[in-house]
Amino acid sequence: MGLSIYMACLREKKRYSTAKSYQDA
């Protein structure tokens, strides 16, 4: 259970950083 939450957290963080880089561009 903890692992799935951790993976979901990483996925959200990655998507957030990608969207942020798109805004900066």
C-alpha positions as CSV (number, residue, x, y, z in Angstrom):
1,M,0.0,0.0,0.0
2,G,2.7,2.4,1.0
3,L,4.6,1.7,-2.3
4,S,1.6,2.5,-4.5
5,I,1.1,5.8,-2.6
6,Y,4.8,6.6,-3.1
7,M,4.6,5.8,-6.8
8,A,1.5,8.0,-7.2
9,C,3.4,10.8,-5.4
10,L,6.3,10.5,-7.7
11,R,4.0,10.5,-10.7
12,E,2.2,13.7,-9.5
13,K,5.6,15.4,-8.8
14,K,6.9,14.5,-12.2
15,R,3.7,15.8,-13.9
16,Y,3.9,19.0,-11.9
17,S,7.5,19.6,-12.7
18,T,6.8,19.0,-16.4
19,A,3.9,21.4,-16.4
20,K,6.0,23.9,-14.6
21,S,8.8,23.7,-17.2
22,Y,6.1,24.2,-19.9
23,Q,5.0,27.4,-18.2
24,D,8.6,28.6,-17.9
25,A,9.3,28.0,-21.6
